[in-house]
Amino acid sequence: MSSIVLVHGAWSAAWAWRDFRALLTCGGETVFTPTLTGLGERRHLLTPKIELEDHIQDICEGLFMEDLQDVMLVGHSYGGMVITGVADRMPDRVRHLVYVDAFMPDDGECVLDLMPSAQVAMLRDDVDRNGAGWLIPASPLPADTPPEAVQFAQQRRGPQPMKTFTLPIKLTGRCRTLPTTYVYCTRTNVYDTFSLSAQRARERSICQFLTLDASHNPHLTQSRALQKILQACRSGHATGVES
């Protein structure tokens, strides 16, 4: 069963894909939008012990339980960490990896390793001051986010367990044999959070590197353009997408 699995970023959940999922579904796609443990409708499961490995397992179990094959696995932001781990463990089920302004880790790296040092210092201070030492408070949404989307998100965003950012990913390298596309959103924040991952993607021969004139959440601000990119990835012609 060919399908698209959309993996959300930090502080988010399945609700973040609501409108974009509807757009893809209307275009004939079969779409799954799982929520990671401790977030969204699963926030009642939030504990200090939750780490990246738990979120990787969330998606692996979802692929197995739904018997998903030939999957386009899309990770936004922190979701790039998750899809990397999933693809490394279940490469036979993944057709294409798509990183949407997302972290692209190597073996032994954690989220904080991929962030600019000034941003890491700010984040750690925020956790100590406002997150009881183990919760990362949600960061502000980009300024160009539609007001209705901001209101919807603010009612649903929640803190991110710190261990999901600090514990390293364990990879065998099997994920690096899969067709991969990286979408770098050029309207960056002051830190340019994903610059290291974008540079890494640009240098990998197996990875198609695309840019999109959008801020960090293109599924909210440039949904049609992002839809076209995914459609092009599906057909194997992502290099022809204007970005």
N, C-alpha and C positions, 0 to 999 in steps of 0.2 A: 504494500500500500504506500504509494508516494504521497508525501505530505511535507508541510513546513512546520517546524517547531520553533517558536519565538521564545527566547529566554531573556527575561527582563534584567535590569540592572539593580544596583543597590537602592535601598529605601522604597523599592517599588514592588509590583506584583502583577498578576495577570490583568488587572484592571487597566494598566498602562497601555495595553495593546487593544483595548476595546474597539475604538474606531478604526484602527489600522487592520485589525483582524476582520472586521466587517467589510472593509475595502477589498482585502484579499479574497475573502469568501465569495463576494459578489463577482469576482473575477474568475471563479471556478476552482480556487485552491482549497485543499483540505488543510486546516490550520489548527494547531494545538498551542495553547498558551498556559503552561504550568506555572504555578506559584512556588517559590522556594521556601523552605521551612523557616518559620519565624517571621514571615512577612505577609502583608495583605490579609486574606481570609485565614491564613495560617499563623497569624501573629500570636495567638494563644499558646503556641508552641515555643515561643521565644525564650531562650536561656543563654547564659554566658558560654555554654559549651559548644554552641553551633559554630561550625567552621566550613571552609570551602568544600571539604570532602563530603559533608552532608548534602550540600547543594548539588554537587556532581552526582551523588547517588540518587537524589530526587529525580533528576532527568533520566538517568540510566534506567531506573525502575519504571518510569513512565513509558519509555520506549519499549521496554519488555512487556509491560502489562497491556499496552495498546497494540502490541505486535507491529510496531512501526518499522518499515523498511524503506530504503531509498529516500532517506530524510534529508531535506535541506535544513541544516541546524543554524539558526540565526541568534547571535548573542549581541546584546546592546550593553555597552559600558562594562560594568562588573560581569555581566553575562558572558563576556569573552573568556574570562577565566573558566567559567563553568562549561561552556561548549568545548573548550580545549580538552578538559579532563574527560568529558563524555566521549568525544571522538577518539581519544587515545585508548579508552577502554572498550568501545564498541564501534570500531571503524567499519565493520562489515554492514552496519545499519545506516551509515551516513554517506550521502551522495555528495554533498557540498557543504562547506563551512563558510558562513558569512559573518564577518565581524563588523558591526555598525558602531563606529566611534568607540571602540572597545579595547580592553587590555588583551594583549597577545603574549602569554607567558612562555618561557622556556622551563625545562625541568629545574625544580628547586627554587623557583621564584614565587614571591607572594605579590599581592597588589601593591603594597608599599614600595617594593623594589622597582616598580614600573612608573611610579609617580615622581614628579619633581620634588626635590628635597624641601623646598620652602612650603609646598603644599602638605607634605607629610608632617612637618613640624606644626603647622596650623591645625591639621586634623588631630594629632595626638593631644594638643592643648585643649581642643574642643571636647574630646572624649573625657579628659580628666576633669574639666570644668562642668560639663553639661551632660555627660553620659555615664556617670557613676563608675568610670574607669573601664567599662566594657561595651558601651553602646556608642556608635557613631551617629550623631544627630544628622538629619537630612540636610543636604546642601541646597542653596537656593536654585530655583529653576531659571533657565536662561531668560533674559529680558524680553525676547521676542515670542515667548510662549503665549498663545491666545488666552485671554482672561478667563474664559470658561474652562479651559484645560487646567489653568492654575488653581481655580477654585475646586475643581473636581479632585485634583491631585493632593492639594493641601489637606483635604478631609481624609485621605487614605494613606499618605506616605508615613512610614514609621522608621524608627532607628534601625541601623544595621549592626549585627553582632561584630565586634572588633576582630574576633578570631578569623572571620572570613577574609580579612585584609592582611592579617599578620602571619598566618600559617602557610607554608609553601606547597605548591602543587607538585605532585609526583607523576612524571611522564616517562613512557618508554620510547616515544618518538613516532609511534604508529600514526598519530594524527597528522604528521607532517607529510604523509604520502597522499593526502586527500586534496581534491580541488578546493581552493580557498580564494575568497574575495575579501578584501578589506575596504571598507567605506570610511574615509576620513572626512569629518565635517569641519569645514575650514573656518567657520565663525567660532573660534576657540574662546575659552575663558582666559583670564589673565595668566593662569599657570600653563596653559596648553597641555592639559593633563595627559593626553594620549599621544604626544609627540614621539615618545620612545617606541611605543607599539607601532605607530604609523611608519616610522623609519624602518623598523624591523620588517614590516610587511612589504615595504617598497623594495627591500633588498632581497627578498626571497623569490626565486625564480618560479616556484609553483604557485605563488600568490598573485592574483590580479589586484592591482592597487587603483582605487577610484577615489576621486574627491567629490564632495557634494557641498554646494553653497548653502549651508544650513548650520544652525547651532546644534547643541548636543543631542537633542531629541527630534530627529527628522521624522519619526513616526507621528509626531504631533504637528510639526511645522512645514514639512516637505513630504507629506505622505505619498502623493502621486509619484514624485521622483523616486522615492525609495521603493515603491511598488514596481516601477519599471526596472529598477536595478535587480530586484529579486526575480522578476519575470525573465530578464536577460540571463541571469545565472541559471535559471531553470532550463533555458534553451541552449545554454552553452555559449552565449554570445555577449557576455558581460563587457567585453572590451569595446563593444560598439555603443555602449551607453554614454551619452553626453553627461558629463558630471563636472 
